[in-house]
Amino acid sequence: MFIGTYQHSIDNKGRVIMPAKFREELGESFYITMGINNCLFVLSKESWDGFLDKLSGQPISKATDISRFFCAGAVEAVPNAQGRVLIPENLRKYADIGKDVTVVGVGSRVEIWSTDRWNDYLEKQSQDSIMSAMELLGI
């Protein structure tokens, strides 16, 4: 399970350090793709394969838009010796990532956010909206 929040910077080559704790669980290679709320999702190979299996089990009329959204810009990432991974320009642009990023563990995946966008997201969340969402899920 991925938990925790880490602050990092993008280097001049477009790379970010993936926290060691997350790298251990993600494995030697993993996938980075566009996520919800203009962040990036990071999935282990096993999670990515499971996601694609679920999509392929759906009628094409229902899964096409989802497949396009998540697969078209996805990349396989392999950390270098320092634990850095390249985030391609198209993904940085989608997530409005400049210099500062926030890497967040959210259970089954990791998210990479522009730090400004992450802070905005946190400001907009209220206890009431979280409680309402928990009620919908029966938690």
Salt bridges, closest charged atoms under 4 A:
ASP11 OD2 - ARG15 NE 2.71
ASP11 OD2 - ARG84 NH1 3.79
ASP49 OD2 - LYS45 NZ 3.16
ASP65 OD1 - ARG68 NH1 3.68
ASP96 OD2 - ARG117 NH2 3.55
GLU111 OE2 - ARG109 NH2 2.84
